Amino acid sequence: MPRRLAFAVHLDHPDTGDHLILLPGDVPPRELAELITHPGAWQPADDEDDPDPVPVPKPDDPGTGAPEPDSPPADTDADTPPAKPAARTRKARPDTE
């Protein structure tokens, strides 16, 4: 299955020397695809026989650190009242008369 680009890639054509810009979602020809060596430039493979699939984290995956949209914020200390803001004071300006 041909691989699709995940990001725009700038490269020079090996035969003509023309500057090419390949856009996300493009499926480049094999000779150009071999020049793109950065693994992050490619979208993850859809089929199961990809030898090195890139895992895509799900929003509700506990490993991502992102809370679920419908969950309330974690309340760790329900008995403690909320903290009051500190009083703000101004320092006297030394250049006043």
Helices and strands as residue ranges (DSSP letters): E 9-12, E 19-22, H 30-33, G 39-41, G 62-64
